Amino acid sequence: MKLLALPLLLIAGAAGAQSNTIKLNQLGFLPQSQKLAVVPQGAGERFEVIGADGKPAFAGKLGAATSWAPSGETVRVADFSWLSKPGAYRLKVEGLPLSDPFTVAQDGYRALNSAALKAFYLNRAGIALDPKHAGRWARPAGHPDDKVLVHASAASTARPAGTVLSSPKGWYDAGDYNKYVVNSGISTYTLLAALEHFPQWFARQDIGIPESGNGVPDILDEAMWNLEWMLSMQDPLDGGVYHKLTNLRFDGMVMPHAVGKEPRYVVAKGTAAALDFAATMAAASRVLAKHDQQWPGMSAKMLAAAERAWQWAAAHPAAVFKNPAGVVTGEYGDAHLEDEFAWAAAELYIATGKEAYHKALRPETVAATAPSWSDVRGLAWMSLAQHRDRLKAPDAALAASRLDGLARQLVQEWRSSGYRVPIKGSEMVWGSNAVILNQAMMLLQAYRLNGAQDYLLAAQSALDYVLGRNATGYSFVTGFGTRSTLHPHHRPSMADGVDLPVPGWLAGGPNPGQQDKKDCPVSYPSALPALSYIDHGCSYAANEVAINWNAPLVYVSAALSELTPKPRTTAMTDTPVPLEVLQRQEQLLQFERFDNDTALEIGLKLIELARASKKAVSVEIARNGTVLFAHGMNGTSRDNSDWIRRKSNLVNRTGHSSFYIHNQVRLAGGDHDAIPALDPREYAAHGGSFPIVLKGSGQVGTITVSGLPGAEDHAMVVAALKDYLKVAEL
């Protein structure tokens, strides 16, 4: 990307300029996904979704105003989840500019997922990127790493300082050109887990890398580029693993092939590197076992390497890495190694079944947390849950319990958040966008186990956040969204002379630590956590990219694509009723007062209508949660009571009759039996429940009938109310 000197006011004002705008996922949504937007308080009361033809496609009422401390805002949520018809749309709220455009599309995240994965290819070390596969981001090879030196900190009798080694391939770690085993571990594992969990998604994928079409999923080909480098970082003599391959100091802001001739080194062995290596190789051995034809013996080689690294770590349980004197590149230092031991033990136990690894794991002592390079306990539970069939019953139950407990905590934050996201302000640290995506990844593990819908919805919100539903108004993925990150701290993007950055990279995101502010010519717009972001190449604290941040983007975008329910494929035969007709019913069928006697009279009227038509129905009338009338005619059952509960729940949630919602969803192209964001066990969009509205006060209860087709249930309630209220025409 061409280096640009951006004026201070342009950068500093970017976030502030977004304070009076609608924030939403600028890429879009799957038809059956939750669809939310955030609107500043003080705008109108209602919103519309406008189609490409300029006509309204959906309308609704904004949610209650909620303050969100991380951004200092008071906001309201627009929920248009029921809009399922594929197309291009914008959101409209009176007094605000139209929202950024977005789409609803069945394969809406395919391009995003492919670009996020291809970013790894575009960050490969030791290979020329040709125009056929890299397009305008083609470049000569850099850092062959076939002649690297053993640093004094890594010296041994057999490999003294200055020994020349070959350690090619691998990915550049982030915005710099070095390679780190610790960060490669979580990054590569996450890609392998994505393939292991969603093989059909990746079997259909061709991201356009040199290996595409070789009979192996592209994601595995890409992971192998890094796994082969990682294997070269193990000392074959003792099984220890070098922490990183690096210059003594960072390269300048130049292309890989244009760097100086400074020597590169493998630097000290460490326990964290050995254990992350062991865990990743054990996981890779499982995946590679199915591809022995393409890589003969590789699965066995990786498992043997994993066990040797474990043995080294067991003999050196506290070899904490610190940058040695004279080495000033990324440290990835971690003094807390219990989580690495747990992860490695879990992967080796799954791979081998050896009881010694189970004993070392001590699962009852391991908490479930959203993973990061320095806390990998969550990865252990991901693998244990995926391979429950290999576990003893108590361990399988514990895996489900740990993941569900974490998911419930995240959902609690998601529900209370003004922006409807699971991340807290205190969690907006260096790489905060990866924090929220790793939270999403863990939510999806729990959803895969028990199908709790809120877990899927909260994970969708995390993806929405990085694609634009955040306080800055940016889509943090390069190349995706109307206002995407343009100036990442990424040497190739800054030095390649191309106007746009390398696509598919996730920027680090808001970081109130602002560790780079002394090095940047522009100022952060705010000290508030959710606004502490600048889109400038100087910002390594908020705008760098990294392989461990992109990996959960690959996982989450694939998982949501596979796990989100698919639209109904069979055509519905009934014709939707115009919403204007149903709105008029709700406006005219309102009460001056409503007491117990009112409920009795209307309830008996409904029973009378049912008998006159020789039908059997159940009726319930409730005010403010208290049932005032309930009766089940001969021929009804407990099922009718459940229908009443679910239909009245929908009315109490939306303020509209259940038949109105039924038709609203149908007219928006959706499936009334699978409404996004509504659990069908709790809500039913079938006719028969009608709001009790007091004039001048609002809804106070529901009148619900069950036993007939939905349209007939609804018609019976309307007829009874029309008669009671003496309404001549509707």
Stockholm file with secondary structure:
# STOCKHOLM 1.0

chainA/1-730         MKLLALPLLLIAGAAGAQSNTIKLNQLGFLPQSQKLAVVPQGAGERFEVIGADGKPAFAGKLGAATSWAPSGETVRVADFSWLSKPGAYRLKVEGLPLSDPFTVAQDGYRALNSAALKAFYLNRAGIALDPKHAGRWARPAGHPDDKVLVHASAASTARPAGTVLSSPKGWYDAGDYNKYVVNSGISTYTLLAALEHFPQWFARQDIGIPESGNGVPDILDEAMWNLEWMLSMQDPLDGGVYHKLTNLRFDGMVMPHAVGKEPRYVVAKGTAAALDFAATMAAASRVLAKHDQQWPGMSAKMLAAAERAWQWAAAHPAAVFKNPAGVVTGEYGDAHLEDEFAWAAAELYIATGKEAYHKALRPETVAATAPSWSDVRGLAWMSLAQHRDRLKAPDAALAASRLDGLARQLVQEWRSSGYRVPIKGSEMVWGSNAVILNQAMMLLQAYRLNGAQDYLLAAQSALDYVLGRNATGYSFVTGFGTRSTLHPHHRPSMADGVDLPVPGWLAGGPNPGQQDKKDCPVSYPSALPALSYIDHGCSYAANEVAINWNAPLVYVSAALSELTPKPRTTAMTDTPVPLEVLQRQEQLLQFERFDNDTALEIGLKLIELARASKKAVSVEIARNGTVLFAHGMNGTSRDNSDWIRRKSNLVNRTGHSSFYIHNQVRLAGGDHDAIPALDPREYAAHGGSFPIVLKGSGQVGTITVSGLPGAEDHAMVVAALKDYLKVAEL
#=GR chainA/1-730 SS CCCCCCCHHHHHHHHHTTTTSCEECSSEECTTSCCEEEEETTSCSEEEEEETTSSEEEEEECCCCEEETTTTEEEEEEECTTCCSCEEEEEEETTSCCCCCEEECTTTTHHHHHHHHHHHHTTBSSSCBCHHHHGGGCBCCCCCCSSEEECGGGCCSSSCTTCEECCCCCBCCBSSSCEEHHHHHHHHHHHHHHHHHCHHHHHTCCCCCTTTTSSSCHHHHHHHHHHHHHHHTBCTTTCCBEEEEECSSCCCSSCGGGSCCCCCEEEEECHHHHHHHHHHHHHHHHHHGGGTTTSTTHHHHHHHHHHHHHHHHHHSTTCCCCCCTTCCSCCCCCSCCHHHHHHHHHHHHHHHCCHHHHHHHCGGGCCCCCCBTTBCHHHHHHHHHHTGGGSCHHHHHHHHHHHHHHHHHHHHHHHHCTTCCSCCGGGCCTTHHHHHHHHHHHHHHHHHHHCCHHHHHHHHHHHHHHTTCSTTCCBCBTTSSTTBCCSCBCHHHHHSCCSSCCTTCBCCCCCTTCTTTTTCSSCCSCSSGGGCCCCSTTCTTTSBCBHHHHHHHHHHHHHHHHHSCCCCCSCCCSCCCCHHHHHHHHHHSCBSCCCHHHHHHHHHHHHHHHHHTTCCCEEEEEETTEEEEEEECTTCCHHHHHHHHHHHHHHHHHSSCHHHHHHHHHHTTCCTTSCTTSCTTTCCCCSCEEEEEETTTEEEEEEEEESSCHHHHHHHHHHHHHHHHTCCCC
#=GC SS_cons         CCCCCCCHHHHHHHHHTTTTSCEECSSEECTTSCCEEEEETTSCSEEEEEETTSSEEEEEECCCCEEETTTTEEEEEEECTTCCSCEEEEEEETTSCCCCCEEECTTTTHHHHHHHHHHHHTTBSSSCBCHHHHGGGCBCCCCCCSSEEECGGGCCSSSCTTCEECCCCCBCCBSSSCEEHHHHHHHHHHHHHHHHHCHHHHHTCCCCCTTTTSSSCHHHHHHHHHHHHHHHTBCTTTCCBEEEEECSSCCCSSCGGGSCCCCCEEEEECHHHHHHHHHHHHHHHHHHGGGTTTSTTHHHHHHHHHHHHHHHHHHSTTCCCCCCTTCCSCCCCCSCCHHHHHHHHHHHHHHHCCHHHHHHHCGGGCCCCCCBTTBCHHHHHHHHHHTGGGSCHHHHHHHHHHHHHHHHHHHHHHHHCTTCCSCCGGGCCTTHHHHHHHHHHHHHHHHHHHCCHHHHHHHHHHHHHHTTCSTTCCBCBTTSSTTBCCSCBCHHHHHSCCSSCCTTCBCCCCCTTCTTTTTCSSCCSCSSGGGCCCCSTTCTTTSBCBHHHHHHHHHHHHHHHHHSCCCCCSCCCSCCCCHHHHHHHHHHSCBSCCCHHHHHHHHHHHHHHHHHTTCCCEEEEEETTEEEEEEECTTCCHHHHHHHHHHHHHHHHHSSCHHHHHHHHHHTTCCTTSCTTSCTTTCCCCSCEEEEEETTTEEEEEEEEESSCHHHHHHHHHHHHHHHHTCCCC
//
